[in-house]
Amino acid sequence: MSIFIMNREDDIRNAVEVLRKGGVILYPTDTIWGIGCDATNSEAVKRVYGIKRRDDSKALICLVDSDARMQRYVREVPEVAWQLVDAVVKPTTLILDNAVNLAPELLAEDGSVGIRITNEPFSKELCYRFQKALVSTSANISGEPSPQNYKDIPEEIIQAVDYVCFSRRQEHKPHEASSVIKLTKDGRVTIIRK
């Protein structure tokens, strides 16, 4: 029995190719495994909601690789956001007002978006190579527990996507979802999830 091993470079190239064609991928992030797609592609975003069996009134999070990329998707990033990005140790998703250039299905009713800058090597490189924001939502059916590792992902989810990344599949360690902090233009800070 031969074991197929793919290097990270090829894995990222394959994932980016699928994303550019409007496909949906399963990939390791800076927190747990995620279902991802082009955050600017409405049809792909709708597919993600369908795969998760999730009500599309619940907004999805986006992952980006840098401060500059985050600024492409939020009309005006408040100063406190940059202070938080510099200060936090744990992956932290910021909910920011006035999202732009994203699929409308991703946004909350108030026009805000959940966005996180990833520093984990695989997802950061994936976002950098793709050159756009990536949807990042837990690889589970809505309401079910979030899988911490690849082995925990339901077969139904694996079968529903167009590409499953090879990197970090063997990992077996505890992971947790990001902290979530909502920031408003007028300077209010609300901790949604620690």
FENFEN-V264976 format. One record per residue. N is the residue number from 1. RES is the residue in one letter. SS is DSSP state (alpha for helix, beta for strand, coil for the rest). Layout:
N:RES:SS
N:RES:SS
This chain:
1:M:coil
2:S:coil
3:I:coil
4:F:coil
5:I:coil
6:M:coil
7:N:coil
8:R:alpha
9:E:alpha
10:D:alpha
11:D:alpha
12:I:alpha
13:R:alpha
14:N:alpha
15:A:alpha
16:V:alpha
17:E:alpha
18:V:alpha
19:L:alpha
20:R:alpha
21:K:coil
22:G:coil
23:G:coil
24:V:coil
25:I:beta
26:L:beta
27:Y:beta
28:P:beta
29:T:coil
30:D:coil
31:T:coil
32:I:coil
33:W:beta
34:G:beta
35:I:beta
36:G:beta
37:C:coil
38:D:beta
39:A:coil
40:T:coil
41:N:coil
42:S:alpha
43:E:alpha
44:A:alpha
45:V:alpha
46:K:alpha
47:R:alpha
48:V:alpha
49:Y:alpha
50:G:alpha
51:I:alpha
52:K:alpha
53:R:coil
54:R:coil
55:D:coil
56:D:coil
57:S:coil
58:K:coil
59:A:coil
60:L:coil
61:I:beta
62:C:beta
63:L:beta
64:V:beta
65:D:coil
66:S:coil
67:D:alpha
68:A:alpha
69:R:alpha
70:M:alpha
71:Q:alpha
72:R:alpha
73:Y:alpha
74:V:beta
75:R:coil
76:E:coil
77:V:coil
78:P:coil
79:E:alpha
80:V:alpha
81:A:alpha
82:W:alpha
83:Q:alpha
84:L:alpha
85:V:alpha
86:D:alpha
87:A:alpha
88:V:coil
89:V:coil
90:K:coil
91:P:coil
92:T:beta
93:T:beta
94:L:beta
95:I:beta
96:L:beta
97:D:coil
98:N:coil
99:A:beta
100:V:coil
101:N:coil
102:L:coil
103:A:coil
104:P:alpha
105:E:alpha
106:L:alpha
107:L:coil
108:A:coil
109:E:coil
110:D:coil
111:G:coil
112:S:coil
113:V:beta
114:G:beta
115:I:beta
116:R:beta
117:I:beta
118:T:coil
119:N:coil
120:E:coil
121:P:alpha
122:F:alpha
123:S:alpha
124:K:alpha
125:E:alpha
126:L:alpha
127:C:alpha
128:Y:alpha
129:R:alpha
130:F:alpha
131:Q:coil
132:K:coil
133:A:coil
134:L:beta
135:V:beta
136:S:coil
137:T:beta
138:S:beta
139:A:coil
140:N:coil
141:I:coil
142:S:coil
143:G:coil
144:E:coil
145:P:coil
146:S:coil
147:P:coil
148:Q:coil
149:N:coil
150:Y:alpha
151:K:alpha
152:D:alpha
153:I:coil
154:P:coil
155:E:alpha
156:E:alpha
157:I:alpha
158:I:alpha
159:Q:alpha
160:A:alpha
161:V:coil
162:D:coil
163:Y:beta
164:V:beta
165:C:coil
166:F:coil
167:S:coil
168:R:coil
169:R:coil
170:Q:coil
171:E:coil
172:H:coil
173:K:coil
174:P:coil
175:H:coil
176:E:coil
177:A:coil
178:S:coil
179:S:beta
180:V:beta
181:I:beta
182:K:beta
183:L:beta
184:T:coil
185:K:coil
186:D:coil
187:G:coil
188:R:coil
189:V:beta
190:T:beta
191:I:beta
192:I:beta
193:R:beta
194:K:coil
